[in-house]
Amino acid sequence: MKLTNTLGVAPKTKGVLTPQPNWVAEKNGHVWEVESEEFENWSSQAHEITERIERLQTQLEEALQHIREMSTRVATNSTDDVVMSGGGFEVTVKRRSQNRWDTAKLEDIFSDMTDLPAHVKKNLGVDKKVYERLSEHEKEELRPALEIVQQKSAVKVRRK
């Protein structure tokens, strides 16, 4: 639907012609006239609210980024969730990461083996949950091929 404003002329009011906008809605060749005052009112409100929401969304993203940075300072090398409390608020930062495996390094690690261990896939990757359950010795063997990539954390703020 397309809305256009065509400037019309209102009937004479005390001898003065005043311009009145006529709003016309068009769709598939059909034309409807829309009440201009109501249309302008709702359009104006929608526009102002949209602009406010966009400004608030930017402010919210900045605040959440500061909280993420604070949680990183608190738990530097951890991928565990972080819960911070104070000032009547409790903030939970759910940290997410992705394991990326260097195929060439995995090939080097397992080059002398004919059968790969069950936790190593044939395409030479290791499932994250399986890796977390391995013994420290097995993890240490695989660690040179592992790159842990931090992803955007989810932040939940609630009043206590």
Secondary structure, DSSP 8 states (H G I E B T S, - for coil): -EEEEEEEE---BTTB--EEEEEEEEETTEEEEE-HHHHHHHHHHHHHHHHHHHHHHHHHHHHHHHHHHHHHHHSTT--S-EEEEETTEEEEEEEEEEEEE-HHHHHHHTTT-SS--TTS-TTS---HHHHHHS-HHHHHHHGGGEEEEEEEEEEEEEE-
